[in-house]
């Protein structure tokens, strides 16, 4: 996949295009990308995804913070793995936010990309005041001659398939639901940093993890079954995300600590990827350290299953 940081000077062959933030590249996004590939094959051309960075809401509403499901680097990796030919990253600025949807189609989709087809999700809205949906585009003179393809929703019973729905599931301690919507377990990239080595005294040595991206969503506090990937290898384990209330001096900010099963090595200073596989229980304070250790034994048995 070729990555472009500008839509200028693109030289594309009969492109089919789509646009969006694609945060998390979840199953709904993947249905759009499937439709994009079908249009690409029909045209005998190339596929193009246009995305915006930073997240539009942080520009339109200064001071607001969006907890991202995927960093820009992760988004690039996910899109490349799905066979996208070109990713165009458009800098989202206050000036850019004032473009109408019709102006955007004329200047970017038609003039700069030269798209022959535009694939749009059923509920996707873009442009000034988010006026641009598929019906608006059908009335837009700039879209005349473009093949407009509307992609319908995926139905997942009991789930709200959207980036917002995934954030809500993770914030509520439901990583299994998030995985159903993402198509993969939600994960954080983190650096292993020195800790107080208190887990060692309980028979459960942990890797203390510092997430690399401050804008990446941190799931609900609690104990999880996890998997950790490092240098192409993967280990199962369990992780605690919280303030360690039993240890007497609770942390001011939530700490992420992972105990890996059947691991013997030194990860200090390394960058790892921790995936949240299943929820085990909320964090709570125990009467003493022996009680905490007994619970950790139960947690490890549960985390090893499945």
N, C-alpha and C positions, 0 to 999 in steps of 0.2 A: 504494500500500500504506500502510495506517495502522499506525503503530508505537505500542505501548502499553508503558509501563514498569511496569505493574501489571495484574493480572487483575481488579481491582475495578472496578465500574461499567461493565462491558462491556455493550453493547446490540447483540446480534448476531442476524441472521436465519438460523434453521435451520442453524447452523454445522456443518461437518465439520472435525475437528481432527487434528493430529498433533503429536508432540513429539520433541525431541532437541537435541543440541548443533549438528548440521549444520555441523561444521567443514569448510570447503572447499566445501560444497554440491556434492559430487561426483556421479558418475552414479548411484550407489546411492541417494543422497538424492533425486535427480531422479525416479527411478522412484517413490519414495514420494510425491513432490509430484504426479506424474501421477495416481496413485491418489487423492490428496486432491482433485484437480480433478474427477475422475470422480464422487466421492461428493458434492462440492459441486453438480455439475450434476444428479445424481439427486435431491438434496434440494431443489434450487431455492433454495439459500442462499448462505452465504459460507464461504470457506476461512480457517482459522486455524492458524498455526504457533506453538507454544510452545517457547521456547528458554531456556537457562539461562546466566547470566553472573554471575561469571566461570566458567571451566571447572570443573566439579565436582571434578576431581581435585586442584586447587590448594587446595580447601577441606577435602576429606576427608583429604588428606595434606599438612598444612602444611609449607611449605618446598620442596615439589616444584614443578617448572616444566614446563609443557606448551608446546612450540613450536607455535604456532597456524598453521594453513594459511590462515586468513582472520581479519582483525580484525573487530570487531563491525560497524564501518561497511561493510566489504566484504561481510560476510554479509547485511546489510540490502539492499545494492545487488543482490546475486545473487538473493535471494529475491523482491525487487520485480520483477526482470526475468523471473521465472518465473511471474508472475501471481498471487502470494499476495495475498489481500485484507487480512489482519491478521497482524502479528507481535507476539506478546506476549513481552517480555523479563522473565523472572522472576529476581530477585536470588537467587543461590544462597548460602545462609548455613549455618553449622553446625546451626541449628535446622531449617532447611528440609531438610537432609540426613537428618534423623531421621524424616521422613514415610515411612510405608510406601507402596508402590505403590497399594494400595487406598485409603488415605487421600488420596493425591494425586488419584486419579481422582474420588473423591467431592467433594473440596473445590474442585478447579480445573477438571477436565474437565466434570463434571456441574453443580456448583452455580454456579461463576463464569462459565465459558464457555457452559454450556448446550448442549454438543455433542449432536448426534443421531448422529454417527458418529465413530469414532476409528480412524485409520489408523496401523498399527504395522509397522515393519520386522521381517523374519523373525528377526533376532538381537538386536533392541533390548531392553535391560533397563534398568529405572529403579527409583527408590524405594530405601528403606533396604536395604542389603546387595545392591542390584541384583537384587531378587527378582522384579520385575515384568516378565514377558514375556507373550506373547500367551496362553499356556496358563494362566498365573496369573490374567490378567484375566478369562478365561472362567469362573473360579471365584469371582471377586470380586463380592459382592452389589452394590457401588456401580456396577458396570458393567452391571447388569441393565437392559435397555431400550436400551443403546447398541449400534449396529451396529459390530462389531469387524471390521476389514479387515486381513488379514495380507498383507504385500508380500514376495514371494519375491526371492531374490538374483539379481543379474546375473552371468553367467559371462563372464569375460574370460580366455581361455586364457593360462596362465603368469603371471597377475597376481593379487594379493591386493587386491581392491577394498574398501578401507576407508580411513578417515583415517589409521590407523596404517600401512597399506601404502603410502600416498602419502608419508608422512613418511620411511619407510624408503627408498623409491626416490630421493627428493630428497637424503637424507643420503648415498646411495651414488653420486651423480652420474649419475642416470638420469632426467633431466627429461622425456624422451620417454615413458617409462612413466607418470610422474606425469600427463602431459597426457592419456594414454589414459584414465586413471581419473577425472580431474577433468572432462574435456570441454573444457578450455581450458588454455593454458600457465600454469604457476605464475608469479606475479609479486610483486614488492616495490614498495611506494611509498617513495620516498626523497627527501631534499633534496640538491640539488647544492651541495657545499661546496668551498672553495678547497683545492688540493693543491699539490704541489711542482713541477708542470708538467714532470715528467721524461719523460712520454710524448711531449711535443712535440719533445724533442731526438732522439727515435727516428723521428719522422715519424708518430706515432700519438697525437695529442692525446686526452686522456680527460676525461670528466666523473667526478669523484669523488663517490660516492653514499653518503649516510648514511641507512640505513633508519629510518623514522619510528617503528615500533613495536618495542620491545625483545623482545616476546613472539612476534614473527613468526619462523617458521622460516627459517634461512639455509641454503641448499643446500651441498653439498660444495664444497670448494675446487677451483678449476680454471678452465679457459677455456671459455666458452660462446658459442654464437651466440645473440644476444638481439634483442629489439625494444624500443624506448623510445617511450613515448607522452607527449606534452606538448601541452596546449591543443588537443586534438582531432586532432593530427597524429601520425604514427608513422614512425619511422626504424629500419632494420635496423642491426645493429652486432655487435660482439663485446665481451665483458666478461671481466675477470680478477677472480676472487675468491680472495684469498690475501695473502701477506706480502711479496711482491716480493723473493725471495732473491737475485736476480742484481744488484740495485742496491746491494749493499754494506751497507746498514743496513736489514735486514728489519723490517717493522712488527711490533709486539707483538701486535696484534689483526688479524684478516683485514680487508683493505680491498676495497671493491667499486669497480672502475673500468671505465667503459664508453667504448669508442671507437665513434662513430657514423659510418656511411658517408653521404657526400653531405650532410653537415650543416655549415652555416656560421652560427653564432650564439653567443649568450652565455646559458648556462643557470644561472649562479651565483645561488644563493638560491631557485631554482625547485623546485617539487615535481613529480616525474615518476614514471611507473610503468614499471618494468623487468621484462620478461617473459623467462624462461629458455626458449629455444626448443629448443636442442640442445646436447649435450655435445660438446666438441671434444677436449680433452686435460686431463690433470692439470697442476697447476703444478709447475715444476721449475726448478732453478738452471742457468743457462748459463755457459759459460766466460768470455764477455765480452759487451759490449753489441752488437757487430756480429752475434754469433751469435743473440742475443735478437731483434734486428731481423729477421734472416732468418726466424726462426720466426714472428714476428708477421705477416710477409708471407704465409706459408703459412696461418696461422690465418685471416687476413682473406679469403683465397681460399675457404677451406672455409666460413666463416661467410656469405659472399655467396651460396653455392649453396643452393638449396631455398627 
